[in-house]
Amino acid sequence: MPIIDDFGIRFTEFDAATVNQYVPILAPLWSCYWGGSYDDPCGKEIVLNLIAHLIVGETTAGSDNIKSTQSKSVGSVSVSYSPGVAPASERKAWLSTTRYGSRYLLLTSRSAGGVFV
């Protein structure tokens, strides 16, 4: 089944117009972010979550990074966002900005290599 069909079935929260506009553009790019295979169930889930994360980034207003809110106040209205991140953790921080990116990180963490003791 084509990625666009798999995506529409897996992520029903995205409207058809968004899927039809962005998936054909972003689907060919997944191998730039992940070197696995789409041919197995885990690979399919990884790729679809990555594409969902990329769509959220493309459809979010503005060109700034998506920042997580660290605290809010009601009296005197105050909001604070997460601070900047060190260069080594930028990829993880960027992927952590959406639930799809967080799921991608969880799914790909098993292939992170050995554990040093």
C-alpha distances in whole Angstrom, upper triangle without the diagonal:
4,7,8,6,7,10,11,11,12,15,16,20,19,19,17,19,19,15,15,18,18,14,14,17,17,13,15,18,17,18,21,22,20,20,18,15,11,10,12,12,15,14,11,14,16,14,13,17,18,16,17,21,21,20,23,25,24,25,28,31,34,33,35,33,32,35,35,38,40,43,44,47,49,52,53,49,48,44,44,40,39,41,40,39,40,38,36,35,33,30,30,32,29,26,28,29,26,24,21,23,25,22,21,24,25,21,23,26,26,26,29,31,34,36,40,43
4,5,5,6,9,10,11,12,14,16,19,17,18,15,17,16,13,12,15,14,11,10,14,13,10,12,15,14,16,19,19,18,19,17,14,11,11,14,14,16,14,11,14,15,12,11,15,16,13,15,19,18,17,21,22,21,22,25,29,31,30,32,30,29,32,33,36,39,41,42,46,47,51,51,47,46,42,42,38,37,39,38,36,37,35,34,33,31,28,28,30,27,24,27,27,24,23,20,21,24,22,20,23,24,21,22,26,26,25,28,31,34,36,40,43
4,5,5,6,9,10,10,12,14,16,14,16,14,15,14,10,11,13,12,8,9,11,10,7,10,12,11,13,16,16,15,16,15,13,9,11,13,13,14,12,9,11,12,9,8,12,12,10,12,15,14,14,17,19,18,19,22,25,27,27,28,27,26,29,29,32,35,38,39,42,44,47,47,43,42,39,38,35,34,35,34,33,34,32,31,29,27,24,24,26,23,21,23,23,20,20,16,18,20,18,16,20,21,18,19,23,23,23,25,28,31,34,37,40
4,6,5,6,9,10,10,12,14,12,12,10,12,11,7,8,10,9,6,7,10,10,8,11,13,13,16,18,18,18,20,18,16,13,15,16,16,17,15,12,13,14,11,9,13,13,10,11,15,14,13,16,18,17,17,20,23,26,25,27,26,25,28,29,32,35,37,38,41,42,46,46,42,41,37,37,34,33,35,34,33,35,33,32,30,28,25,26,27,24,21,24,23,20,20,16,18,21,19,18,22,23,20,21,25,26,26,28,31,34,36,40,43
4,5,5,6,9,10,11,14,12,13,11,13,13,9,10,13,13,10,11,14,14,11,14,17,16,18,21,21,20,22,20,17,14,15,16,15,17,16,12,13,15,13,11,14,15,13,13,17,17,15,18,21,20,20,23,26,29,29,30,29,27,30,31,34,36,39,39,42,43,47,47,44,43,39,39,36,36,38,37,36,37,36,35,33,31,28,28,29,26,24,25,25,22,21,18,20,23,20,19,23,24,21,23,26,27,27,29,32,36,37,41,44
4,6,5,6,8,10,13,12,14,13,15,14,11,12,15,14,10,12,15,14,11,14,16,14,17,20,19,18,19,17,15,11,12,13,11,13,12,9,10,12,10,8,11,13,11,12,15,16,15,17,20,20,20,23,26,29,28,30,28,26,29,29,32,34,37,38,41,42,46,46,43,41,38,37,34,34,36,35,34,35,34,33,30,29,26,25,27,24,21,23,23,20,18,15,18,20,17,16,20,20,18,19,23,23,24,26,29,32,34,37,40
4,5,5,6,8,10,9,11,10,13,11,8,10,12,11,8,11,13,12,10,13,15,13,16,18,17,17,19,18,16,12,14,15,13,14,13,9,9,11,9,6,9,11,8,8,12,13,11,14,16,16,16,19,22,25,25,26,24,23,25,26,28,31,33,34,38,39,42,43,39,38,34,34,31,30,33,32,31,33,31,30,28,26,23,23,24,21,18,20,20,17,15,12,15,17,15,14,18,19,17,18,22,23,23,25,29,32,33,37,40
4,6,5,6,9,8,9,7,11,10,7,9,12,12,9,12,15,14,13,16,18,17,20,22,21,21,23,21,20,16,17,18,16,17,17,13,13,15,13,10,12,14,11,10,14,15,13,15,18,17,17,19,23,25,26,27,26,24,27,27,29,32,34,35,38,38,42,43,39,38,35,35,32,32,34,34,33,35,34,33,31,29,26,26,26,24,21,22,22,18,17,14,17,20,18,18,21,22,20,22,25,26,27,29,32,35,37,40,43
4,6,6,10,10,11,11,14,14,11,13,16,15,13,15,18,17,15,19,20,18,21,24,22,22,24,21,19,16,17,17,14,16,16,12,12,15,14,10,12,15,14,12,16,17,16,17,20,20,20,22,26,28,29,30,28,26,29,28,31,33,35,36,39,39,43,44,40,40,36,36,34,33,36,36,35,37,36,35,32,31,27,27,28,25,22,23,23,19,18,15,18,20,17,18,21,21,19,22,25,25,26,29,32,35,36,40,42
4,6,9,10,12,12,16,14,11,14,17,15,13,16,18,16,14,18,19,17,19,22,20,19,21,19,18,14,16,15,12,13,14,10,9,12,11,8,9,12,11,10,13,15,14,15,18,19,19,21,24,27,27,28,26,24,26,25,28,30,32,33,36,37,41,42,38,37,34,34,31,30,33,33,31,33,32,31,29,27,24,23,24,22,19,20,20,16,14,12,15,16,14,14,18,17,16,18,21,22,23,25,29,31,33,36,39
4,5,6,9,10,13,11,9,13,15,13,12,15,17,15,14,18,19,17,20,22,20,20,22,21,20,17,19,18,15,16,16,13,11,13,12,9,9,12,10,8,11,13,12,12,16,16,15,17,21,24,24,25,23,21,23,22,25,27,29,30,33,34,38,38,35,34,31,31,28,28,30,30,30,32,31,30,28,26,23,22,23,20,18,18,18,14,12,10,14,15,13,14,18,18,17,19,22,23,24,26,30,33,33,37,39
4,5,7,9,12,11,10,13,15,15,13,17,19,18,17,21,22,20,23,25,23,24,26,24,23,20,22,21,18,19,19,16,14,17,16,12,13,15,14,11,14,16,14,14,18,18,16,18,21,25,26,27,25,22,25,24,26,29,30,31,33,34,38,39,35,34,31,32,29,30,33,33,32,35,34,34,31,29,26,26,26,23,21,21,20,16,15,13,17,18,17,18,21,21,20,23,26,27,28,30,33,36,37,40,43
4,6,9,12,10,10,14,15,14,14,18,19,18,18,22,22,20,24,25,23,24,27,26,25,22,24,23,21,21,21,18,16,17,17,13,13,15,14,10,13,15,12,12,15,16,14,15,18,22,23,24,22,20,22,21,23,26,27,27,30,30,34,35,31,31,28,28,26,27,30,30,30,33,32,32,29,27,25,24,24,21,19,19,17,14,13,12,16,17,16,17,21,21,21,23,25,27,29,30,34,36,37,40,42
4,7,8,7,7,10,11,11,11,14,15,15,15,19,19,18,22,23,22,23,25,25,24,21,23,23,21,21,21,18,16,17,16,12,12,14,12,9,12,13,9,10,13,13,11,13,16,19,21,22,21,19,21,21,23,26,28,28,31,31,35,35,32,31,28,29,26,27,29,29,29,32,31,31,28,26,24,24,23,20,18,19,17,14,14,12,15,18,17,17,21,22,21,23,26,28,29,30,34,37,37,41,43
4,6,6,6,9,10,11,12,14,16,16,17,20,21,21,24,25,24,25,28,27,26,23,25,26,24,24,23,20,19,20,19,15,16,17,14,12,15,15,12,12,15,14,12,15,17,20,22,24,23,21,24,24,26,29,31,30,33,33,37,37,33,33,30,31,29,30,32,32,32,35,34,35,32,29,27,27,26,24,22,23,21,17,17,16,19,21,20,21,24,25,25,27,29,31,32,34,37,40,41,44,47
4,5,5,6,8,10,10,12,15,15,15,19,20,20,24,25,24,25,28,27,26,22,24,25,23,24,23,20,19,21,19,15,17,18,15,13,16,16,13,14,17,15,14,17,19,22,24,26,25,23,27,27,29,33,34,34,37,37,40,40,37,36,34,34,32,32,35,34,35,37,36,36,33,31,29,29,28,25,24,25,23,20,20,18,21,23,22,22,26,27,26,27,31,32,33,34,38,41,42,46,48
4,5,5,6,9,10,12,13,14,16,19,20,20,24,25,24,26,28,28,27,24,26,27,26,26,25,22,22,22,20,17,18,19,15,14,17,16,12,14,16,14,12,15,17,20,21,24,24,23,26,27,29,32,34,34,36,36,40,40,36,36,33,33,31,32,34,34,34,36,35,36,33,30,28,29,28,25,24,25,23,20,21,19,22,24,24,24,27,29,28,29,32,34,34,36,39,42,44,47,50
4,5,5,6,8,10,11,12,13,16,17,18,21,22,21,23,26,25,25,22,24,26,24,24,23,20,19,20,17,14,15,15,12,11,13,12,8,10,12,10,9,12,14,17,18,21,20,19,22,23,26,29,31,31,34,34,37,37,33,33,30,30,28,28,31,30,30,33,31,32,30,27,25,25,25,21,20,22,19,17,18,16,18,21,21,20,24,25,24,26,29,31,31,32,36,39,40,43,46
4,5,6,5,8,10,10,11,14,15,15,19,20,20,21,23,23,22,18,21,22,21,21,20,16,16,17,14,12,13,14,10,9,12,12,8,11,14,12,11,15,17,20,21,23,22,20,24,25,27,31,33,33,36,36,40,40,36,35,32,32,30,30,32,31,31,33,31,32,29,27,24,25,25,21,20,22,20,17,17,15,17,20,19,19,22,24,22,24,27,29,29,30,34,37,38,42,45
4,6,6,7,9,11,11,14,16,17,20,21,21,22,25,24,23,20,22,24,23,24,22,18,19,20,17,14,16,16,13,13,16,14,11,14,16,14,13,17,19,21,22,24,24,23,27,28,31,34,36,36,39,39,43,43,39,38,35,35,33,33,35,34,34,35,34,34,32,29,27,28,28,24,23,25,23,21,21,19,20,24,23,22,25,27,25,26,30,31,31,33,36,40,41,44,47
4,6,7,7,9,11,13,15,16,19,20,20,22,24,25,24,21,24,25,25,25,23,20,20,21,17,15,17,16,12,13,15,13,10,13,14,11,11,14,16,18,19,22,22,21,25,26,29,32,35,35,38,38,41,41,37,36,33,33,31,31,33,31,31,33,32,32,30,27,25,26,26,23,22,24,22,20,21,19,20,23,23,22,25,27,26,27,30,32,32,33,36,40,41,44,47
4,6,5,6,8,11,11,13,16,16,17,18,21,21,21,18,21,23,22,22,20,17,18,17,14,12,14,13,9,10,11,9,7,10,11,8,9,13,15,17,17,19,19,18,22,24,27,30,32,33,36,37,40,40,36,35,31,31,28,28,30,28,28,30,28,29,27,24,21,23,23,19,18,21,19,17,18,15,17,20,20,18,22,24,23,23,26,28,28,29,32,36,37,40,44
4,5,5,5,9,10,11,14,15,15,16,19,19,18,15,18,19,19,19,17,14,15,15,11,10,12,11,7,9,11,9,8,11,13,11,12,15,18,20,20,22,21,20,24,25,28,31,34,34,38,39,42,42,38,37,33,33,30,29,31,30,29,31,29,29,27,24,21,22,23,20,18,20,19,17,18,15,16,19,18,17,20,22,20,21,24,26,26,27,30,34,36,39,42
4,6,6,7,10,11,14,15,16,17,19,19,18,15,18,20,21,21,18,16,17,17,13,12,15,14,10,12,15,12,11,15,15,13,15,18,21,22,21,24,23,23,27,28,31,34,37,38,41,42,45,45,41,40,37,36,33,32,34,32,31,33,30,30,29,26,23,25,26,22,21,24,23,21,21,18,19,23,22,20,23,25,23,23,27,28,27,29,32,36,38,41,44
4,6,7,8,10,13,13,15,17,18,19,19,17,20,22,22,22,19,17,18,17,14,13,15,13,10,12,14,10,10,14,13,11,13,16,18,19,18,21,20,21,24,26,30,33,35,36,40,41,44,43,39,38,35,34,31,30,31,29,29,30,27,28,27,24,21,23,24,20,19,22,21,20,21,18,18,22,22,19,22,25,23,23,26,28,27,28,31,35,37,39,43
4,6,5,7,10,10,11,13,15,16,16,14,18,20,20,19,16,15,15,14,11,10,12,9,6,9,10,7,8,11,11,10,12,15,18,19,17,19,18,18,22,24,27,30,33,34,37,39,42,42,38,36,33,32,28,27,29,27,26,27,25,25,23,21,18,19,20,17,16,19,18,17,18,15,15,18,18,16,18,21,19,19,22,24,23,24,28,31,33,36,39
4,5,6,9,10,11,12,14,14,13,11,14,16,17,16,13,12,13,12,8,9,11,9,7,10,12,10,10,14,14,13,15,18,21,22,21,23,21,21,25,26,29,32,35,36,40,41,45,44,41,39,35,34,31,30,31,29,28,29,26,26,25,22,19,21,22,19,17,20,20,18,19,15,15,19,18,15,18,20,18,18,21,23,22,23,26,30,32,35,38
4,6,7,9,11,12,13,13,13,11,15,17,18,18,15,14,16,14,10,12,14,12,10,13,14,12,13,17,16,15,18,21,23,24,22,24,23,23,27,28,32,34,37,39,42,44,47,47,43,41,38,36,33,31,32,30,29,29,26,26,25,23,20,22,23,20,19,22,22,21,22,18,18,21,20,17,20,22,20,19,22,24,22,24,26,30,32,35,39
4,6,6,7,9,11,13,13,12,16,18,19,18,14,14,15,13,10,12,13,10,9,12,13,10,12,15,14,14,17,19,22,22,20,21,20,20,24,25,29,31,35,36,40,42,45,44,41,39,35,33,30,28,29,26,25,25,23,22,21,19,16,18,20,17,16,19,19,18,20,16,15,19,18,15,17,20,18,17,20,22,20,21,24,28,30,32,36
4,5,5,6,8,9,10,10,13,15,16,14,11,11,12,10,6,9,10,7,7,11,11,9,12,15,14,14,17,19,22,23,21,22,20,20,23,24,28,30,33,35,39,41,44,44,40,38,34,32,29,27,28,26,24,24,22,21,20,18,15,16,18,15,13,17,18,17,17,14,13,16,15,12,14,17,15,13,17,18,17,18,21,25,27,30,33
4,5,5,5,7,9,9,13,15,16,15,11,12,14,11,9,12,13,10,11,14,14,13,16,18,17,18,21,23,26,26,24,24,22,23,25,27,30,32,36,38,42,44,47,46,43,41,37,35,31,29,30,27,25,25,22,21,20,19,15,17,20,17,16,19,20,20,20,17,15,18,17,13,15,18,15,13,17,18,16,17,19,23,26,28,32
4,6,7,10,12,13,17,18,19,18,14,15,16,13,11,14,14,11,12,15,14,12,15,18,16,16,20,21,24,24,21,22,20,21,23,25,29,31,34,36,40,42,45,45,41,39,35,33,29,27,27,24,22,22,19,18,18,16,13,15,18,15,14,18,19,19,20,17,15,18,18,14,15,18,17,14,17,19,17,17,20,23,26,28,32
4,7,9,12,13,16,17,18,16,13,14,14,11,9,12,12,8,10,13,12,11,14,16,14,16,19,20,23,23,20,20,18,18,21,22,26,27,31,33,37,39,43,42,39,36,32,30,26,24,24,22,20,20,17,16,15,14,10,12,14,12,11,15,16,16,17,14,12,14,14,11,11,15,14,11,14,16,14,14,17,21,23,25,29
4,6,9,10,13,14,15,13,10,12,12,9,8,12,11,9,11,14,13,13,16,18,17,19,22,23,26,26,24,24,21,21,23,24,28,29,33,35,39,41,45,44,41,38,34,32,28,26,27,24,22,22,19,17,17,16,12,13,16,15,12,16,18,17,17,14,12,14,14,10,11,13,11,9,12,13,11,12,15,18,21,23,27
4,7,10,12,13,15,13,10,12,14,11,10,14,14,12,14,17,17,16,20,22,21,22,25,26,29,29,27,27,24,25,27,28,31,33,36,39,43,45,48,48,45,42,38,36,32,30,30,28,25,24,21,19,19,19,15,16,20,18,16,19,21,21,21,18,16,18,17,13,14,16,13,10,13,14,11,12,14,18,21,23,27
4,7,9,10,12,10,7,10,11,9,9,13,14,12,14,17,17,17,20,22,22,23,26,27,31,31,29,29,26,26,28,29,32,34,37,40,43,46,49,49,45,43,39,37,33,31,32,30,27,27,24,22,21,21,17,18,21,20,17,20,22,21,21,17,16,17,16,12,13,15,12,9,13,12,10,12,14,18,21,24,27
4,5,7,10,9,5,8,11,9,9,12,14,13,14,17,18,18,20,23,23,24,26,28,32,32,31,31,28,28,30,31,34,36,39,41,45,47,51,51,47,45,41,39,36,34,35,33,30,30,28,25,25,24,20,21,24,22,20,22,24,23,22,18,18,19,17,14,16,17,13,12,15,15,13,16,17,21,24,27,30
4,6,8,8,5,5,8,8,7,9,12,12,12,15,17,17,18,21,22,22,24,26,30,31,30,30,28,27,30,30,33,35,38,40,44,46,49,50,46,44,40,39,35,33,35,33,31,31,29,27,26,25,21,21,24,22,19,22,23,21,20,17,17,19,16,13,16,17,13,13,17,16,15,18,20,24,26,30,33
4,7,9,6,7,10,11,10,12,15,15,16,18,20,20,22,24,25,26,28,30,33,35,33,34,32,31,33,33,37,38,42,43,47,49,52,53,49,47,44,42,39,37,38,37,34,34,32,30,29,29,25,25,28,26,23,25,27,25,23,20,20,22,19,16,19,19,15,15,19,18,17,20,22,25,27,31,34
4,6,5,6,9,10,11,12,14,15,16,18,20,21,22,24,26,27,28,30,34,36,34,35,32,31,33,32,36,37,40,42,46,48,51,52,48,46,43,41,38,36,37,36,34,34,32,30,28,28,25,24,27,26,22,24,26,24,22,19,19,20,17,15,17,17,13,14,17,15,15,18,20,23,25,29,32
4,5,5,6,9,10,11,12,14,15,16,18,20,21,23,25,26,27,29,32,34,33,33,31,29,31,30,33,35,38,40,43,45,49,49,46,44,40,39,36,34,36,35,33,33,32,30,28,28,24,23,26,25,21,22,24,22,19,16,18,18,14,13,16,15,11,13,16,15,15,19,21,23,25,29,32
4,5,5,6,9,10,11,12,14,15,17,18,20,21,23,24,26,27,31,33,31,31,28,27,28,28,31,32,35,37,41,43,46,47,44,41,38,36,33,31,33,32,29,30,29,26,24,24,21,20,22,22,18,19,22,19,17,14,15,15,12,10,13,11,8,9,12,11,12,15,17,20,22,25,28
4,5,5,6,9,10,11,12,14,15,17,18,20,21,22,24,26,30,31,30,30,27,26,28,27,31,32,36,38,41,43,47,47,44,42,38,36,33,31,32,31,28,29,27,25,23,23,19,19,22,20,17,19,21,19,17,14,14,15,12,10,13,13,9,9,13,12,12,15,17,20,22,26,29
4,5,5,6,9,10,11,12,14,15,16,18,20,21,22,24,28,30,29,29,26,25,27,27,31,32,35,37,41,42,46,47,43,41,37,36,33,31,33,32,30,30,29,27,25,24,21,20,23,21,17,19,21,18,17,13,14,16,13,11,14,14,11,12,15,15,15,18,21,24,26,29,32
4,6,5,6,9,10,11,12,14,15,17,19,20,21,23,26,28,27,27,25,23,25,24,27,29,32,34,37,39,43,43,40,38,34,33,30,28,30,29,27,28,27,26,23,23,19,18,20,19,15,17,18,15,13,10,12,12,9,8,11,11,8,10,13,14,15,17,20,23,25,28,31
4,6,5,6,9,10,11,12,14,16,17,18,20,21,25,26,25,25,22,21,23,22,26,27,31,33,36,38,42,42,39,37,33,31,28,26,28,26,24,25,24,22,20,19,16,15,17,16,12,14,16,14,12,9,9,11,8,5,9,9,6,7,11,12,12,14,17,20,22,26,28
4,5,5,6,9,10,11,12,14,15,16,18,20,24,25,24,24,22,21,23,23,27,29,32,34,37,39,43,43,39,37,34,32,29,27,29,27,25,26,24,23,21,20,16,16,18,16,13,16,17,15,14,10,10,13,11,8,11,13,10,10,14,15,15,17,20,23,25,28,31
4,5,5,6,9,10,10,12,14,15,16,18,22,24,23,24,21,20,22,22,26,28,31,32,36,37,41,41,38,36,32,31,28,27,29,28,26,27,26,25,23,21,18,17,19,17,14,16,16,13,12,9,10,13,10,9,13,14,11,13,16,17,18,20,23,26,28,31,34
4,5,5,6,9,10,11,12,14,15,17,20,22,21,21,19,17,19,19,22,24,27,29,32,34,38,38,34,33,29,28,24,23,25,24,23,24,23,22,20,18,15,14,16,14,10,12,13,10,9,5,7,9,7,6,10,11,9,11,14,16,16,18,21,24,26,29,32
4,5,5,6,9,10,11,12,14,16,19,20,19,19,17,16,18,19,22,24,27,29,33,35,38,38,34,32,29,27,24,22,24,22,21,22,21,20,17,16,12,13,14,12,9,11,12,10,10,7,6,9,9,6,9,12,10,11,14,16,16,17,20,24,25,28,31
4,5,5,6,9,10,10,12,14,18,19,18,19,17,16,19,20,23,26,29,30,34,35,39,39,35,33,30,28,25,24,26,24,23,25,23,23,20,18,15,16,17,14,11,14,14,11,12,8,9,12,12,10,13,15,14,14,17,20,19,21,24,27,29,32,35
4,5,5,6,9,10,11,12,16,18,18,18,16,14,17,18,21,24,26,27,31,32,36,36,32,31,27,26,23,22,25,24,23,25,24,23,21,19,16,16,16,13,11,13,12,9,9,6,8,11,10,10,13,15,14,15,18,20,21,22,25,29,30,33,36
4,5,5,6,9,10,11,15,16,15,15,13,11,14,15,18,21,23,25,28,30,34,34,30,28,24,23,20,19,21,20,19,21,20,20,17,15,13,12,13,10,7,9,8,6,8,5,5,9,9,9,11,13,14,14,17,19,20,20,24,27,28,31,33
4,5,5,6,9,10,13,14,13,14,12,12,15,16,20,23,26,27,30,32,35,35,31,29,26,25,21,20,22,20,20,21,20,20,18,15,13,14,14,10,9,12,11,9,11,9,8,12,13,11,14,16,16,16,19,22,21,22,25,29,30,32,35
4,5,5,6,8,12,14,14,15,14,13,16,17,20,24,26,27,30,31,35,34,31,29,26,25,22,22,24,23,22,25,23,24,21,19,16,17,17,13,12,14,12,10,12,10,11,14,15,14,16,19,19,19,22,24,24,25,29,32,33,36,39
4,5,5,6,10,12,12,13,11,10,13,14,17,20,22,23,26,28,31,31,27,25,22,22,19,19,21,20,20,23,22,23,20,17,16,16,15,12,11,12,10,8,10,9,10,13,14,14,16,18,19,19,22,25,25,25,29,32,33,35,38
4,6,5,9,10,9,10,8,8,11,13,16,20,22,23,26,28,31,30,27,25,21,21,17,17,19,18,18,20,19,20,18,15,14,14,13,10,10,12,9,9,12,11,10,13,15,14,16,19,20,20,22,25,25,25,28,32,32,34,37
4,6,8,9,9,11,11,11,14,17,20,23,25,26,29,30,33,32,29,27,24,23,20,21,22,21,21,23,22,23,21,18,16,18,17,13,13,15,13,12,15,14,13,17,18,17,19,22,22,22,25,28,27,27,31,34,35,38,41
4,6,9,10,12,12,11,15,17,19,22,24,24,27,28,31,31,27,26,23,23,20,21,23,22,23,26,25,26,24,20,19,20,18,15,15,17,14,12,15,14,15,18,19,19,21,23,24,24,26,29,30,30,33,37,37,40,43
4,6,8,9,9,8,11,13,15,19,21,21,24,25,28,27,23,22,19,19,17,18,20,19,20,23,23,24,22,19,18,19,17,14,14,15,12,11,14,14,14,17,19,19,21,23,24,25,26,30,30,30,33,36,37,39,42
4,7,9,10,10,12,15,16,20,21,21,23,24,27,26,22,21,18,19,17,18,20,20,22,25,24,26,24,20,20,21,19,16,17,18,14,15,18,18,18,20,23,23,24,27,28,28,30,33,33,33,36,39,40,42,44
4,6,8,9,12,15,17,20,21,21,24,25,27,26,22,21,18,18,16,18,19,18,20,23,22,25,23,19,20,21,18,15,18,18,15,16,20,20,19,22,24,24,25,28,29,29,30,34,34,33,36,39,39,41,44
4,7,9,12,15,17,20,22,23,26,27,29,28,24,23,20,19,16,17,17,16,18,20,19,22,20,16,17,19,16,14,16,17,14,16,20,19,18,21,23,22,23,26,27,27,28,32,32,30,34,37,37,39,42
4,6,8,12,14,17,19,20,23,25,27,25,22,20,17,15,13,13,14,12,14,17,17,19,18,14,15,17,14,12,15,15,12,15,18,19,17,19,22,22,22,25,26,26,27,31,30,29,32,35,35,37,39
4,6,10,12,15,18,19,22,25,27,26,22,20,16,15,11,11,12,10,12,14,14,16,14,11,12,13,10,8,11,12,9,12,15,16,14,16,19,18,18,21,23,22,23,27,27,25,29,32,32,33,36
4,7,10,13,15,17,20,22,25,24,21,18,15,13,10,10,12,11,13,16,16,18,15,12,13,13,10,8,10,10,6,9,12,13,12,13,17,17,17,19,21,21,22,26,26,25,29,31,31,33,35
4,6,9,12,14,17,20,22,21,18,15,12,10,6,6,9,9,11,14,16,17,14,12,13,13,9,9,11,10,7,10,13,15,13,14,17,18,17,20,22,22,22,26,27,25,29,31,30,32,34
4,6,9,11,15,18,21,20,17,14,11,9,6,6,9,11,12,16,17,18,15,14,15,13,10,10,12,9,7,9,12,14,13,13,16,18,17,19,21,22,22,25,27,25,29,31,30,31,33
4,6,8,11,14,17,17,14,11,7,6,4,6,10,12,14,18,20,21,18,17,18,17,13,14,15,12,10,12,14,17,17,16,19,21,20,21,24,25,25,28,30,28,32,33,32,34,35
4,7,11,14,17,17,14,11,8,6,5,6,9,12,14,17,20,21,18,17,19,17,14,15,17,14,12,15,16,20,18,17,20,22,21,22,25,26,25,28,30,28,31,33,31,32,33
4,7,10,13,13,11,8,6,5,7,9,12,15,17,21,24,25,22,21,23,21,18,19,20,17,16,18,19,22,22,20,23,25,24,25,28,29,28,32,34,32,35,36,34,36,36
4,7,10,10,8,6,5,7,9,12,15,18,20,24,27,28,25,24,26,24,20,21,23,20,18,19,21,24,24,23,26,28,27,28,31,32,31,35,37,35,38,40,38,39,40
4,6,7,5,5,6,9,12,15,18,21,24,27,30,31,28,28,29,28,24,25,26,23,21,23,24,28,27,26,29,31,31,31,35,36,35,38,40,39,42,43,41,42,43
4,6,5,7,9,12,15,18,21,24,27,31,33,35,32,31,32,31,27,28,29,26,24,25,26,29,30,29,31,34,33,34,37,38,38,41,43,42,45,46,44,46,47
4,5,8,11,14,18,21,23,26,29,32,35,37,34,33,35,33,30,31,32,29,27,28,30,33,33,32,35,37,36,37,40,42,41,44,46,45,48,49,47,48,49
4,6,10,13,17,20,22,25,28,31,34,36,33,32,34,33,29,30,32,29,27,28,30,33,33,33,36,38,37,38,41,42,41,45,47,45,48,49,48,49,49
4,7,10,14,17,19,22,25,29,31,33,31,29,31,30,26,27,28,26,23,25,27,30,30,29,32,34,33,35,38,39,38,42,43,42,45,47,45,46,47
4,7,10,14,16,19,22,25,28,30,27,26,28,27,23,24,26,23,21,23,25,28,27,27,30,32,31,32,35,36,35,39,41,39,42,43,42,43,44
4,7,10,13,16,19,22,25,26,24,22,24,23,19,20,22,19,17,19,21,24,24,23,26,28,27,29,32,32,32,35,37,35,38,40,38,40,41
4,7,9,12,15,19,21,23,20,19,22,20,17,18,20,17,15,18,20,23,22,21,25,26,25,27,30,30,29,33,34,32,35,37,35,36,38
4,6,9,12,16,18,20,17,16,18,17,13,14,16,14,12,15,17,20,19,18,22,23,22,23,27,27,26,30,31,29,32,34,33,34,35
4,7,9,12,15,16,13,13,15,14,10,12,14,12,11,14,16,19,17,16,20,21,19,21,24,24,23,27,28,26,29,30,29,30,32
4,6,10,13,15,12,12,15,14,11,13,15,14,13,17,19,21,19,18,22,22,20,23,26,25,24,28,28,26,29,30,29,30,31
4,7,9,12,10,9,12,12,9,11,14,13,13,17,20,21,18,18,22,22,20,22,25,24,23,27,27,24,27,29,28,28,30
4,6,8,6,6,10,10,7,10,13,12,13,16,19,20,17,16,20,19,17,20,22,21,20,24,24,21,23,25,24,25,27
4,6,6,6,10,10,9,12,14,14,15,19,21,22,18,18,22,21,18,21,23,21,20,23,23,20,22,24,23,23,25
4,5,5,8,10,10,11,14,15,16,19,22,22,18,18,21,20,17,20,22,20,19,23,22,19,21,23,23,23,26
4,6,8,9,10,11,13,14,16,19,21,21,17,17,20,18,15,18,20,17,16,19,18,15,17,19,19,19,22
4,6,5,6,9,10,10,13,16,17,18,14,14,17,15,12,15,18,15,14,18,17,15,17,19,19,20,22
4,6,5,6,8,10,11,14,16,16,13,13,17,15,13,16,18,16,16,20,19,17,20,22,22,23,26
4,5,5,6,9,10,13,15,14,10,11,14,12,10,14,15,13,13,17,16,14,17,20,21,22,25
4,5,5,6,9,11,12,12,9,9,11,10,8,11,13,11,11,15,15,13,16,19,19,20,23
4,5,5,7,10,12,13,9,9,13,12,10,13,16,15,14,18,19,17,20,22,22,23,26
4,5,6,8,11,11,8,9,13,11,11,14,16,15,15,19,19,18,21,24,24,26,29
4,5,7,9,8,4,6,9,8,7,11,12,12,13,16,16,16,19,22,22,25,27
4,6,7,8,5,5,9,9,8,10,13,13,13,17,18,17,20,23,22,25,27
4,7,9,7,7,11,11,11,13,16,16,17,20,21,20,24,26,26,28,31
4,5,5,6,9,10,11,12,14,15,16,20,21,21,24,27,27,29,32
4,5,5,6,8,10,10,12,14,15,18,20,20,24,26,26,29,31
4,5,5,6,9,10,10,12,14,17,18,19,22,25,25,29,31
4,5,5,6,9,10,10,12,15,16,16,20,23,23,26,29
4,5,5,6,9,10,11,14,15,15,19,21,21,24,26
4,5,5,6,9,10,12,14,15,18,21,21,24,27
4,5,5,6,8,11,12,13,16,19,20,23,26
4,5,5,6,9,10,10,14,17,17,20,23
4,6,5,8,10,10,14,16,16,19,22
4,6,7,9,10,13,16,17,20,23
4,5,6,7,11,14,15,18,21
4,5,5,9,11,12,15,18
4,6,8,10,11,14,17
4,6,9,11,14,17
4,7,9,12,15
4,7,9,13
4,6,10
4,7
4
